[in-house]
Amino acid sequence: MKYIFTLIFSIITTISFALGFVDTDAHKEDPEFDKAISRGAKTKIELHVVDDEGVPVPAANVKVTLGMVTTANIINGQTDTNGVFIIEGKTRGNEIIIQPKKDGYYNSKKTIIYWGNVNIKVKNGKWQPYGEKITVVLRKKHNPITLVTNHYSTREFKYTTTFYKWIGFDLKENDFVEPHGKGKVSDFEVMLEWDQKIDQDYTGMGLKIRFIEPYSGYYVVEKNLNSDFTSPYHAIPDNIKLTSATYYEKKMITIGKRKNMTIIHV
């Protein structure tokens, strides 16, 4: 059975190189790299787990998944008094998943992929750099927090009646206000601008947003994708938030397809 898996993986690897799924240009004529992605090579990572302020987190439980040919190698352990955990094992380098967690903190996750990384080499059966330092942040749980966020899915405009008109959106009801939806209170307003042309005649589409209530506004933040808690802890100061914006795109579109949009209300 072992030889069957090896043969199957060899075929898959050959197809992957042919189709460009593995970056061959980054590792041309590198037999050790070829052997590592087919049979695995040793890796060593010095994991540092810290909190939001960079303070080491001791006794954090760590689960590491090292990708291999058929089944992954799973490593479990704990960080020492300095928040350090040494990861050692064999992997093909297609995926290394590091998941530290501890009571009082939000779970975090970091994924490392060696394939296609021009800085990654294989020497003497070991992924290089061997013993690389990796830092993962565990965000503290604060109770209570001063910012509550929700995700609102896209609501569809009624094309014939809503162009170049300000329409209110109710964040609590997650819908446009009456008569365009079930909303009652306008937390903000949107206006859709479109020349109502499609295909080759299409010239562009614009979306305007405005907040009309005093002390109301929005701002754009990046999600922290490595943590279960993706948003900031607190809203930014009032003098920085935005009260209006215009988004405009000029390209071919197909009428009927929609995109998701996230609004963060302050």
C-alpha positions as CSV (number, residue, x, y, z in Angstrom):
1,M,0.0,0.0,0.0
2,K,2.9,2.4,0.8
3,Y,4.3,2.0,-2.8
4,I,0.8,2.6,-4.2
5,F,0.5,5.9,-2.3
6,T,4.1,6.9,-3.4
7,L,3.2,6.2,-7.1
8,I,0.0,8.1,-6.9
9,F,1.7,11.1,-5.3
10,S,4.5,11.0,-7.9
11,I,1.9,11.3,-10.6
12,I,0.0,14.1,-8.8
13,T,3.3,16.0,-8.3
14,T,4.2,15.6,-12.0
15,I,0.8,17.0,-13.0
16,S,1.1,19.8,-10.4
17,F,4.4,20.9,-11.9
18,A,3.1,20.7,-15.4
19,L,0.0,22.8,-14.6
20,G,2.0,25.3,-12.6
21,F,0.5,24.6,-9.2
22,V,4.0,24.3,-7.8
23,D,6.4,27.2,-8.5
24,T,9.1,25.4,-10.5
25,D,10.9,28.6,-11.4
26,A,11.6,29.2,-7.7
27,H,13.4,25.8,-7.3
28,K,14.7,24.8,-10.7
29,E,17.1,21.8,-10.7
30,D,16.8,21.3,-7.0
31,P,16.6,17.6,-6.4
32,E,16.4,18.0,-2.6
33,F,13.4,20.2,-2.9
34,D,11.8,17.7,-5.3
35,K,12.4,15.0,-2.8
36,A,11.1,17.1,0.1
37,I,7.7,17.9,-1.5
38,S,7.2,14.2,-2.5
39,R,8.5,12.4,0.7
40,G,8.8,15.2,3.3
41,A,11.8,16.8,5.0
42,K,12.6,17.8,8.6
43,T,11.5,21.2,9.8
44,K,12.2,23.1,13.0
45,I,10.3,26.2,14.1
46,E,10.9,28.2,17.2
47,L,7.4,29.4,18.1
48,H,6.9,32.5,20.2
49,V,3.4,33.1,21.6
50,V,2.8,36.6,22.9
51,D,-0.2,38.8,23.8
52,D,-1.3,42.1,22.2
53,E,1.5,44.0,24.0
54,G,4.2,41.5,23.1
55,V,4.4,39.9,26.5
56,P,5.2,36.2,26.3
57,V,2.2,33.8,27.1
58,P,3.4,30.8,29.1
59,A,1.5,27.5,29.3
60,A,-0.4,28.1,26.1
61,N,-1.6,24.9,24.5
62,V,-0.2,24.5,21.0
63,K,-1.5,22.2,18.2
64,V,0.7,21.9,15.1
65,T,-0.4,20.2,11.9
66,L,2.5,19.3,9.5
67,G,1.2,18.4,6.0
68,M,2.4,15.1,4.6
69,V,1.5,12.8,1.7
70,T,-1.5,10.9,3.0
71,T,-2.0,11.9,6.7
72,A,-0.7,14.9,8.6
73,N,1.7,14.8,11.4
74,I,0.1,16.2,14.6
75,I,2.2,17.7,17.4
76,N,0.7,18.9,20.7
77,G,2.5,20.7,23.5
78,Q,2.7,23.8,25.7
79,T,4.8,27.0,25.6
80,D,7.4,27.4,28.3
81,T,7.8,30.2,30.8
82,N,9.1,32.4,28.0
83,G,6.1,31.7,25.7
84,V,8.3,29.5,23.5
85,F,7.5,26.1,22.0
86,I,9.9,24.2,19.7
87,I,8.2,22.5,16.7
88,E,10.1,19.6,15.2
89,G,8.8,17.1,12.7
90,K,8.6,16.0,9.1
91,T,6.5,17.8,6.5
92,R,6.2,18.1,2.7
93,G,5.9,21.9,3.3
94,N,2.5,22.1,1.6
95,E,0.9,23.3,4.8
96,I,1.9,23.9,8.4
97,I,-0.9,25.0,10.7
98,I,0.0,26.4,14.1
99,Q,-2.9,26.8,16.6
100,P,-2.1,28.2,20.1
101,K,-4.9,28.7,22.6
102,K,-5.2,29.5,26.3
103,D,-8.1,30.4,28.7
104,G,-8.6,34.2,28.7
105,Y,-7.4,34.6,25.1
106,Y,-9.0,34.3,21.7
107,N,-7.8,31.3,19.7
108,S,-5.3,32.1,17.0
109,K,-4.2,30.3,13.9
110,K,-1.2,30.8,11.6
111,T,-0.6,28.9,8.3
112,I,2.8,28.5,6.7
113,I,3.3,27.2,3.2
114,Y,6.8,26.5,1.9
115,W,5.9,25.8,-1.7
116,G,6.5,28.7,-4.1
117,N,8.5,30.6,-1.5
118,V,11.8,31.6,-3.1
119,N,13.4,32.1,0.3
120,I,12.7,28.5,1.4
121,K,15.4,25.8,0.5
122,V,16.1,22.2,1.5
123,K,19.5,21.2,2.6
124,N,20.6,17.8,4.0
125,G,17.0,16.8,4.3
126,K,15.9,19.8,6.3
127,W,13.7,22.8,5.3
128,Q,15.7,26.0,5.5
129,P,15.8,28.3,7.4
130,Y,15.9,25.5,10.0
131,G,15.0,26.8,13.5
132,E,13.2,29.9,12.1
133,K,11.5,32.1,14.7
134,I,7.8,32.6,14.2
135,T,5.6,34.8,16.4
136,V,1.9,34.3,16.9
137,V,-0.3,36.7,18.9
138,L,-3.0,35.6,21.3
139,R,-5.5,38.4,21.8
140,K,-6.8,38.9,25.3
141,K,-10.5,38.7,26.1
142,H,-11.8,41.9,27.5
143,N,-15.2,42.0,29.3
144,P,-17.0,44.1,28.5
145,I,-15.6,45.4,25.2
146,T,-16.7,48.8,23.9
147,L,-17.2,47.8,20.3
148,V,-19.8,45.3,19.0
149,T,-19.6,44.4,15.3
150,N,-22.0,42.5,13.0
151,H,-21.7,41.3,9.4
152,Y,-24.4,42.5,7.1
153,S,-25.0,40.7,3.8
154,T,-25.7,42.5,0.6
155,R,-29.2,43.7,0.0
156,E,-30.4,44.0,-3.6
157,F,-31.5,47.3,-5.1
158,K,-34.7,47.4,-7.2
159,Y,-33.1,48.7,-10.4
160,T,-36.0,50.6,-11.8
161,T,-36.8,52.7,-8.8
162,T,-33.6,53.3,-6.8
163,F,-31.0,54.9,-9.0
164,Y,-29.9,58.4,-8.0
165,K,-32.0,58.3,-4.8
166,W,-30.8,58.3,-1.2
167,I,-32.2,55.2,0.5
168,G,-31.9,54.6,4.2
169,F,-30.4,51.3,5.7
170,D,-31.4,49.9,9.1
171,L,-28.5,48.1,10.7
172,K,-30.7,46.4,13.4
173,E,-33.0,45.0,10.8
174,N,-30.3,44.4,8.2
175,D,-32.4,45.9,5.5
176,F,-33.3,49.0,3.6
177,V,-36.0,51.2,5.2
178,E,-39.6,51.2,4.0
179,P,-40.8,51.1,1.2
180,H,-37.6,49.5,-0.1
181,G,-37.3,47.0,2.8
182,K,-38.3,46.2,6.3
183,G,-36.1,48.7,8.0
184,K,-37.5,51.4,10.3
185,V,-34.6,53.7,11.2
186,S,-32.0,55.1,8.7
187,D,-28.6,54.5,10.3
188,F,-27.0,55.6,7.1
189,E,-28.1,56.2,3.5
190,V,-26.8,54.9,0.2
191,M,-27.2,56.1,-3.4
192,L,-26.6,53.9,-6.4
193,E,-25.4,55.6,-9.6
194,W,-25.4,53.6,-12.9
195,D,-25.9,54.6,-16.5
196,Q,-28.2,51.5,-16.9
197,K,-26.1,50.2,-19.8
198,I,-24.7,46.7,-19.9
199,D,-22.1,44.7,-21.8
200,Q,-19.9,46.8,-24.1
201,D,-21.8,50.0,-23.5
202,Y,-21.3,49.8,-19.7
203,T,-19.2,52.8,-18.5
204,G,-19.3,52.4,-14.7
205,M,-21.2,52.2,-11.4
206,G,-21.0,54.2,-8.3
207,L,-22.1,53.8,-4.7
208,K,-22.3,56.8,-2.4
209,I,-22.7,56.5,1.4
210,R,-23.6,59.2,3.9
211,F,-24.4,59.4,7.6
212,I,-26.9,62.1,8.5
213,E,-27.2,61.7,12.3
214,P,-25.0,63.8,14.7
215,Y,-21.9,61.9,16.0
216,S,-22.6,59.1,13.5
217,G,-20.1,57.8,10.9
218,Y,-18.0,54.9,9.8
219,Y,-14.4,53.8,9.2
220,V,-12.7,51.0,7.4
221,V,-10.5,48.5,9.3
222,E,-8.6,45.4,8.3
223,K,-9.7,42.1,9.8
224,N,-7.3,40.2,11.9
225,L,-7.6,36.9,10.1
226,N,-5.2,35.1,12.5
227,S,-7.5,35.5,15.5
228,D,-11.0,34.3,16.3
229,F,-11.6,37.9,17.3
230,T,-11.1,39.8,14.0
231,S,-12.1,43.3,14.9
232,P,-10.4,46.1,17.0
233,Y,-11.2,46.3,20.7
234,H,-12.4,49.9,20.6
235,A,-13.8,52.4,18.1
236,I,-11.5,55.1,16.9
237,P,-11.9,58.7,18.1
238,D,-14.8,60.7,16.8
239,N,-12.6,63.2,15.0
240,I,-11.3,60.5,12.7
241,K,-14.4,58.7,11.6
242,L,-15.9,59.4,8.1
243,T,-19.4,60.6,7.4
244,S,-19.5,60.0,3.6
245,A,-17.8,58.1,0.8
246,T,-18.0,57.2,-2.8
247,Y,-17.1,53.9,-4.3
248,Y,-16.8,53.7,-8.1
249,E,-15.9,51.0,-10.5
250,K,-15.5,51.1,-14.2
251,K,-15.4,47.7,-15.8
252,M,-17.6,45.0,-17.4
253,I,-20.3,43.5,-15.2
254,T,-23.1,41.1,-15.5
255,I,-26.4,42.4,-14.2
256,G,-27.7,40.2,-11.4
257,K,-24.4,39.3,-9.7
258,R,-23.8,41.0,-6.4
259,K,-20.9,41.6,-4.1
260,N,-20.7,41.6,-0.3
261,M,-20.1,44.8,1.5
262,T,-19.3,45.4,5.1
263,I,-20.2,48.6,6.9
264,I,-18.7,49.4,10.3
265,H,-21.0,51.8,12.2
266,V,-19.7,54.0,14.9
